[in-house]
Amino acid sequence: MTTKQNTVEDIKRIAEEENVRFLRLMFTDIMGTIKNVEVPVSQLDKVLSNKMMFDGSSIEGFVRIEESDMYLYPDVSTWMIFPWESDHGKVARLICDIYNPDGTPFAGDPRGNLKRALADMEALGFTSFNLGPEPEFFLFKLDEDGKITTDLNDRGGYFDFAPTDLGENCRRDIVLELESLGFEVEASHHEVAPGQHEIDFKYADVIEACDNIQTFKLVVKTIARKHGLHATFMPKPLYGINGSGMHCNMSLFKGNENVFYDENGPMQLSQTAYHFLGGLLKHARAYTAVCNPTVNSYKRLVPGYEAPVYVAWSGRNRSPLVRVPESRGLSTRLELRSVDPSANPYLTMAALLQAGLDGIKNEIEPPQAVDRNIYVMNEEERSEAQIHDLPSTLHNAIKELRKDDVMVNALGEHIFVNFVEAKRMEWAAFRQTVSEWEREQYLELY
């Protein structure tokens, strides 16, 4: 998506020319949920002068009620008019950072926290961290009352097309909508599982890329609903088929130079790339809690469904955690395959960037690449190859996160404390729930 260098004057002029009547001031909470404060366009001057306040105590994990006043600082480069019409005129959006009343950045703002990680990156001499995400989602049918069912809208498979892929028209409309918003869509196709789809868009600077992910989710859900479908980014909505991932393709730059590329290095990767990779692998068990933040995430991270389960890397093999795609030059990148689309993109990328930077600062060497299928290796073979398992549950992942100072610092104290507490409560609620599987297994037997 091309960043528009809007000025305040541009936005005021465009709002008038396009008959914009409402403004959505969007931000993301700690859990990754998109929030917005909608105001009439008459408030545009107040918005653009960073004077718009909201009640932070109403947002989970933000602040207590006695500290509730917070300010929305819009990022003018994120100005966008939604293509779907409202009965009352057009609606535009601005993505905002959250600030305290004293004018300091709010420590609980995930987008602001990512900017803090980028400042650490710049202190090491790098200028940008790029992300190319590959989010997957499922399309389910709605019933006559508009309620979500678990009926898939097709029986298609990987790269299938209509009539098998009945989601093709919906997916095409999503792509057209994204392109009208300025996204550069590189590919869209049916994924492995029935009812599952993937749309890949061009890499961008990490802040813009995370903004794009949040906008993408909003567009996908909106267009699906127009087709009588529900789009879900839940990692594993159905038993027995592949779950949805969000592979993250990452690269570091100094100016126009991709510092992961070295024409003369092993696999044409630079020492910087290997150290970044070393950091990714070292901290993998800890950042899994952030990249896979729901109880359901761990139903996807099991052998047999293409999602990574083991901490390893390879140039070609798709079973390890990190893959190095074939492209070189400016396109040289590391692909982390464990992330799922329920993750908060801003927190995820802050954690991954800090993991990689720790590898660079401490010159962490990755283990040998694993170029065979890890799923067919036994436990002894994996141990010899220094291949460790990812955490198997949210509970275990949170325990790993707590032990890793680099990852705790990547989130910052405010976000870490509130994130862990929310996930502790989620796990406690899950543990107390009696599932249908348990009744089927035990009710008659015992």
C-alpha positions as CSV (number, residue, x, y, z in Angstrom):
1,M,0.0,0.0,0.0
2,T,1.5,3.3,-1.0
3,T,1.8,5.8,1.8
4,K,0.2,9.1,0.9
5,Q,2.1,12.1,2.2
6,N,-1.1,14.0,3.2
7,T,-0.9,17.4,4.9
8,V,-3.5,18.7,7.2
9,E,-4.6,21.1,4.5
10,D,-4.9,18.2,2.0
11,I,-7.2,16.3,4.4
12,K,-9.5,19.3,5.0
13,R,-9.8,19.9,1.2
14,I,-10.4,16.3,0.3
15,A,-13.0,15.9,3.1
16,E,-15.0,18.8,1.7
17,E,-14.6,17.7,-2.0
18,E,-15.7,14.1,-1.2
19,N,-18.6,15.0,1.1
20,V,-17.1,13.2,4.0
21,R,-19.6,13.4,6.9
22,F,-18.0,11.2,9.6
23,L,-14.5,10.3,10.8
24,R,-13.4,7.0,12.3
25,L,-10.5,7.5,14.6
26,M,-9.1,4.0,14.8
27,F,-6.6,2.4,17.1
28,T,-5.8,-1.1,18.4
29,D,-6.0,-2.4,21.9
30,I,-3.6,-4.7,23.6
31,M,-5.6,-7.8,22.5
32,G,-5.3,-6.7,18.9
33,T,-8.9,-5.7,18.5
34,I,-9.6,-2.6,16.3
35,K,-11.3,0.2,18.2
36,N,-12.7,3.4,16.9
37,V,-14.2,6.7,18.0
38,E,-16.5,8.0,15.4
39,V,-17.1,11.8,15.2
40,P,-18.8,14.1,12.7
41,V,-16.6,15.9,10.2
42,S,-17.4,19.2,12.0
43,Q,-14.8,17.9,14.6
44,L,-12.0,17.7,11.9
45,D,-10.0,20.7,13.1
46,K,-10.1,19.4,16.6
47,V,-9.0,16.0,15.5
48,L,-6.1,17.3,13.4
49,S,-4.8,19.5,16.2
50,N,-4.5,16.4,18.5
51,K,-7.3,17.7,20.8
52,M,-9.7,14.7,20.6
53,M,-10.1,12.9,23.9
54,F,-11.6,9.5,24.8
55,D,-12.2,7.4,27.9
56,G,-9.2,5.0,28.1
57,S,-10.7,3.2,31.1
58,S,-13.3,1.6,28.8
59,I,-10.6,-0.2,26.8
60,E,-9.3,-3.5,28.2
61,G,-5.8,-3.2,29.5
62,F,-5.5,0.5,29.0
63,V,-5.9,2.5,32.3
64,R,-8.0,2.6,35.5
65,I,-11.0,4.8,35.7
66,E,-9.2,7.5,37.7
67,E,-6.7,7.9,34.8
68,S,-9.2,7.7,32.0
69,D,-8.5,10.8,29.9
70,M,-6.5,9.9,26.8
71,Y,-5.7,11.8,23.6
72,L,-5.9,10.5,20.0
73,Y,-3.1,11.7,17.8
74,P,-4.0,11.0,14.2
75,D,-1.3,9.8,11.7
76,V,-2.2,12.0,8.7
77,S,-0.5,9.5,6.3
78,T,-3.3,7.0,7.2
79,W,-6.1,9.2,5.9
80,M,-8.5,7.0,3.9
81,I,-12.1,7.3,2.6
82,F,-13.9,4.0,2.9
83,P,-15.4,3.0,-0.5
84,W,-18.6,1.7,0.9
85,E,-21.2,4.4,1.1
86,S,-23.2,5.4,4.2
87,D,-26.7,6.6,4.1
88,H,-25.5,9.8,5.7
89,G,-22.4,10.6,3.5
90,K,-18.9,9.2,3.2
91,V,-16.9,7.9,6.1
92,A,-13.1,8.5,6.4
93,R,-10.6,7.0,8.8
94,L,-7.4,8.0,10.5
95,I,-5.3,5.6,12.5
96,C,-4.2,7.2,15.8
97,D,-1.5,6.9,18.4
98,I,-2.6,7.2,22.0
99,Y,-1.1,9.9,24.2
100,N,-1.4,10.8,27.9
101,P,-2.8,14.2,29.0
102,D,0.7,15.5,29.6
103,G,1.6,14.9,25.9
104,T,3.8,11.8,26.4
105,P,3.1,8.6,24.4
106,F,0.9,6.1,26.3
107,A,2.9,3.0,27.3
108,G,-0.1,0.7,26.7
109,D,-0.5,1.7,23.0
110,P,0.7,-1.2,20.8
111,R,1.4,1.0,17.8
112,G,3.4,3.4,20.0
113,N,5.3,0.4,21.5
114,L,6.3,-0.7,18.1
115,K,7.7,2.8,17.4
116,R,9.8,2.3,20.6
117,A,11.3,-0.9,19.1
118,L,12.0,1.0,15.9
119,A,13.9,3.6,17.9
120,D,16.1,0.8,19.2
121,M,16.7,-0.4,15.7
122,E,17.7,3.0,14.5
123,A,20.1,3.4,17.4
124,L,21.9,0.4,15.9
125,G,22.2,2.1,12.5
126,F,19.4,0.5,10.6
127,T,16.8,2.7,8.9
128,S,13.7,0.5,8.3
129,F,12.2,-2.9,9.1
130,N,10.0,-4.2,6.4
131,L,7.2,-6.7,6.7
132,G,5.3,-8.7,4.0
133,P,2.4,-10.5,5.7
134,E,0.4,-13.5,4.3
135,P,-2.8,-13.6,6.3
136,E,-5.3,-16.5,5.8
137,F,-9.0,-16.6,6.7
138,F,-12.0,-18.8,6.5
139,L,-15.4,-18.0,4.9
140,F,-18.5,-19.5,6.7
141,K,-22.1,-19.2,5.6
142,L,-24.6,-17.1,7.5
143,D,-28.1,-18.5,8.3
144,E,-31.4,-16.8,7.4
145,D,-31.2,-14.8,10.6
146,G,-27.7,-13.6,9.8
147,K,-26.1,-15.8,12.5
148,I,-22.8,-17.4,11.9
149,T,-22.8,-21.1,11.0
150,T,-19.9,-23.6,10.8
151,D,-21.0,-24.5,7.2
152,L,-18.1,-23.7,4.8
153,N,-19.0,-21.9,1.6
154,D,-17.0,-24.3,-0.6
155,R,-15.1,-27.6,-0.8
156,G,-12.1,-26.2,-2.7
157,G,-8.4,-26.9,-2.1
158,Y,-5.1,-25.2,-2.7
159,F,-5.2,-22.9,-5.8
160,D,-8.6,-24.3,-6.9
161,F,-10.9,-22.1,-8.9
162,A,-14.7,-21.7,-9.5
163,P,-17.0,-23.7,-9.5
164,T,-15.1,-25.6,-6.8
165,D,-14.0,-22.4,-5.1
166,L,-17.3,-20.7,-4.4
167,G,-15.5,-18.0,-2.5
168,E,-13.8,-16.7,-5.7
169,N,-16.3,-13.9,-6.3
170,C,-16.1,-12.7,-2.6
171,R,-12.3,-12.9,-2.7
172,R,-12.2,-11.0,-6.0
173,D,-14.4,-8.2,-4.5
174,I,-12.1,-8.1,-1.5
175,V,-9.1,-7.6,-3.8
176,L,-10.9,-4.9,-5.8
177,E,-11.9,-3.1,-2.6
178,L,-8.3,-3.3,-1.3
179,E,-6.9,-2.0,-4.5
180,S,-9.3,0.9,-4.4
181,L,-7.9,1.7,-1.0
182,G,-4.3,1.7,-2.3
183,F,-3.2,-1.8,-1.5
184,E,-0.8,-3.5,-3.9
185,V,-2.2,-7.0,-3.9
186,E,0.4,-9.5,-5.1
187,A,-1.6,-12.7,-5.0
188,S,-5.0,-14.1,-3.9
189,H,-5.9,-17.8,-4.0
190,H,-7.8,-20.6,-2.3
191,E,-5.8,-22.2,0.5
192,V,-5.3,-25.9,1.4
193,A,-8.4,-26.3,3.5
194,P,-12.0,-26.0,2.3
195,G,-13.4,-22.5,2.8
196,Q,-9.9,-21.1,3.4
197,H,-8.4,-18.2,1.5
198,E,-5.2,-16.2,1.4
199,I,-4.5,-12.7,0.0
200,D,-0.9,-11.4,0.0
201,F,-0.1,-7.7,-0.3
202,K,3.2,-6.0,-1.0
203,Y,5.7,-5.5,1.8
204,A,5.9,-2.1,3.5
205,D,7.7,-0.4,6.4
206,V,6.5,-2.3,9.5
207,I,4.2,0.4,10.9
208,E,2.4,0.8,7.6
209,A,2.3,-3.0,7.2
210,C,0.7,-3.5,10.6
211,D,-1.8,-0.7,9.8
212,N,-2.5,-2.6,6.5
213,I,-3.2,-5.8,8.4
214,Q,-5.8,-4.1,10.6
215,T,-7.4,-2.4,7.6
216,F,-7.3,-5.7,5.7
217,K,-9.2,-7.5,8.4
218,L,-11.9,-4.8,8.4
219,V,-12.3,-4.9,4.6
220,V,-12.4,-8.7,4.5
221,K,-15.1,-8.9,7.2
222,T,-17.2,-6.1,5.6
223,I,-17.1,-7.5,2.0
224,A,-17.8,-11.1,3.2
225,R,-20.9,-9.9,5.0
226,K,-22.2,-8.4,1.8
227,H,-21.9,-11.9,0.2
228,G,-23.9,-13.4,3.0
229,L,-20.7,-14.9,4.5
230,H,-18.7,-14.5,7.8
231,A,-14.9,-14.1,7.5
232,T,-13.0,-15.3,10.5
233,F,-9.3,-15.0,11.4
234,M,-9.7,-17.6,14.1
235,P,-6.5,-19.8,13.9
236,K,-8.3,-23.2,13.9
237,P,-12.0,-23.0,13.5
238,L,-12.6,-26.7,12.5
239,Y,-11.1,-30.0,13.5
240,G,-9.2,-32.1,11.0
241,I,-8.2,-29.4,8.5
242,N,-5.4,-26.9,8.3
243,G,-5.6,-23.8,10.5
244,S,-5.0,-20.2,9.4
245,G,-1.6,-18.7,9.6
246,M,-0.1,-15.3,8.9
247,H,3.5,-15.9,7.7
248,C,5.7,-12.8,8.3
249,N,8.4,-12.0,5.8
250,M,10.9,-9.7,7.4
251,S,13.9,-7.7,6.2
252,L,16.2,-5.0,7.6
253,F,17.4,-2.0,5.6
254,K,20.0,0.7,5.7
255,G,18.8,3.3,3.3
256,N,18.2,1.5,0.0
257,E,20.3,-1.5,1.0
258,N,18.8,-4.8,2.3
259,V,21.3,-5.7,5.0
260,F,20.2,-9.4,4.9
261,Y,21.7,-9.8,1.5
262,D,25.4,-10.6,0.9
263,E,26.3,-11.9,-2.6
264,N,29.3,-13.7,-1.2
265,G,27.8,-15.0,2.0
266,P,26.6,-18.6,2.6
267,M,23.3,-18.9,0.8
268,Q,23.9,-15.2,-0.1
269,L,22.9,-14.2,3.4
270,S,24.8,-11.6,5.4
271,Q,26.2,-12.1,8.8
272,T,23.6,-9.7,10.0
273,A,20.8,-12.0,8.6
274,Y,22.3,-15.0,10.4
275,H,22.5,-13.1,13.7
276,F,18.9,-11.8,13.3
277,L,17.9,-15.4,12.6
278,G,19.8,-16.6,15.7
279,G,17.8,-14.1,17.8
280,L,14.5,-15.3,16.2
281,L,15.3,-18.9,17.1
282,K,16.7,-18.1,20.6
283,H,13.5,-16.2,21.7
284,A,11.0,-18.3,19.7
285,R,9.5,-20.1,22.7
286,A,8.9,-16.8,24.5
287,Y,7.4,-14.8,21.7
288,T,5.0,-17.6,20.8
289,A,2.6,-16.2,23.4
290,V,2.5,-13.0,21.5
291,C,2.4,-14.5,18.0
292,N,-0.1,-17.1,19.0
293,P,-2.1,-15.4,21.7
294,T,-5.3,-17.5,22.1
295,V,-6.2,-20.9,23.5
296,N,-7.3,-21.9,20.0
297,S,-3.9,-20.9,18.5
298,Y,-2.4,-24.1,19.8
299,K,-4.9,-26.3,18.1
300,R,-3.2,-25.1,14.9
301,L,0.4,-25.7,16.1
302,V,0.3,-29.5,15.9
303,P,2.1,-31.9,13.6
304,G,0.4,-32.8,10.3
305,Y,-1.3,-29.6,9.3
306,E,1.7,-27.6,7.8
307,A,2.0,-25.2,10.8
308,P,5.5,-25.2,12.4
309,V,5.9,-27.1,15.7
310,Y,9.6,-27.1,16.0
311,V,12.3,-24.4,16.5
312,A,14.5,-24.8,13.4
313,W,15.2,-23.1,10.1
314,S,15.8,-24.0,6.5
315,G,16.3,-22.5,3.0
316,R,13.8,-24.8,1.3
317,N,12.1,-27.1,3.8
318,R,8.6,-25.8,4.9
319,S,8.4,-27.8,8.2
320,P,10.7,-25.5,10.3
321,L,9.7,-22.3,12.1
322,V,11.8,-20.0,9.9
323,R,12.2,-20.4,6.1
324,V,14.5,-18.4,3.9
325,P,12.6,-17.9,0.6
326,E,14.7,-18.2,-2.6
327,S,14.6,-14.5,-3.7
328,R,17.7,-12.4,-3.1
329,G,18.9,-8.8,-3.6
330,L,16.3,-6.4,-2.3
331,S,13.9,-9.2,-1.7
332,T,16.1,-11.2,0.7
333,R,14.0,-12.0,3.7
334,L,13.3,-14.3,6.6
335,E,9.9,-15.9,6.8
336,L,8.5,-16.8,10.2
337,R,5.7,-19.3,9.8
338,S,4.3,-19.7,13.3
339,V,2.3,-16.4,13.5
340,D,-1.4,-16.6,13.3
341,P,-3.9,-13.9,12.3
342,S,-5.4,-13.6,15.8
343,A,-2.1,-11.9,16.9
344,N,-1.8,-8.2,17.5
345,P,0.4,-7.2,14.6
346,Y,2.0,-4.3,16.4
347,L,3.0,-6.4,19.5
348,T,4.1,-9.3,17.3
349,M,6.4,-7.2,15.2
350,A,7.9,-5.4,18.3
351,A,8.7,-8.8,19.8
352,L,10.2,-10.2,16.5
353,L,12.2,-7.1,15.9
354,Q,13.6,-7.1,19.4
355,A,14.4,-10.8,19.2
356,G,16.3,-10.2,15.9
357,L,18.1,-7.1,17.3
358,D,19.2,-9.1,20.3
359,G,20.7,-11.6,17.9
360,I,22.6,-8.9,16.1
361,K,23.8,-7.1,19.3
362,N,25.1,-10.4,20.8
363,E,26.1,-12.1,17.6
364,I,23.9,-15.1,18.2
365,E,24.8,-17.8,15.7
366,P,21.8,-20.0,14.5
367,P,22.2,-23.8,14.6
368,Q,22.6,-25.7,11.3
369,A,19.8,-25.5,8.8
370,V,17.5,-28.5,8.8
371,D,16.8,-29.6,5.3
372,R,14.8,-32.7,6.0
373,N,11.1,-33.1,7.0
374,I,11.2,-32.6,10.8
375,Y,7.8,-34.2,11.2
376,V,9.3,-37.7,10.3
377,M,12.2,-37.3,12.7
378,N,12.0,-39.0,16.1
379,E,12.6,-37.3,19.4
380,E,16.2,-38.5,19.6
381,E,17.0,-37.2,16.1
382,R,15.5,-33.8,16.9
383,S,17.5,-33.6,20.1
384,E,20.7,-34.3,18.2
385,A,19.9,-31.6,15.7
386,Q,19.2,-29.1,18.6
387,I,15.5,-28.8,17.5
388,H,13.2,-27.8,20.3
389,D,9.4,-27.9,20.4
390,L,7.3,-24.7,20.5
391,P,5.0,-24.4,23.6
392,S,2.0,-26.7,23.2
393,T,-0.5,-24.6,25.1
394,L,-1.2,-20.9,25.8
395,H,-0.4,-21.6,29.5
396,N,3.1,-23.0,28.6
397,A,3.7,-20.1,26.2
398,I,3.0,-17.5,28.9
399,K,5.4,-19.3,31.2
400,E,8.1,-19.0,28.6
401,L,7.3,-15.3,28.0
402,R,7.7,-14.5,31.7
403,K,11.2,-16.0,31.7
404,D,12.6,-14.0,28.8
405,D,13.7,-10.5,29.8
406,V,14.3,-9.4,26.1
407,M,10.7,-10.3,25.3
408,V,9.3,-8.7,28.4
409,N,11.2,-5.5,27.6
410,A,9.9,-5.7,24.0
411,L,6.4,-5.3,25.3
412,G,7.1,-2.8,28.0
413,E,5.9,-3.2,31.6
414,H,2.4,-1.9,31.1
415,I,1.6,-4.1,28.1
416,F,3.4,-7.1,29.5
417,V,1.5,-7.0,32.8
418,N,-1.9,-6.5,31.2
419,F,-1.3,-9.0,28.4
420,V,-0.3,-11.7,30.8
421,E,-3.1,-11.1,33.2
422,A,-5.7,-11.2,30.3
423,K,-4.2,-14.5,29.0
424,R,-4.1,-16.0,32.5
425,M,-7.8,-15.3,32.8
426,E,-8.4,-16.8,29.3
427,W,-6.6,-19.9,30.2
428,A,-8.4,-20.2,33.6
429,A,-11.8,-19.9,31.8
430,F,-10.8,-22.6,29.3
431,R,-9.6,-25.0,32.0
432,Q,-12.9,-24.7,33.7
433,T,-15.0,-25.3,30.6
434,V,-16.2,-28.9,29.9
435,S,-16.1,-29.6,26.2
436,E,-18.2,-31.7,23.9
437,W,-15.2,-33.9,23.3
438,E,-14.9,-34.7,27.0
439,R,-18.6,-35.6,27.3
440,E,-18.3,-37.9,24.2
441,Q,-15.2,-39.6,25.7
442,Y,-16.1,-39.9,29.3
443,L,-19.8,-39.5,30.1
444,E,-20.8,-43.0,29.3
445,L,-17.5,-44.7,30.1
446,Y,-17.3,-43.5,33.7
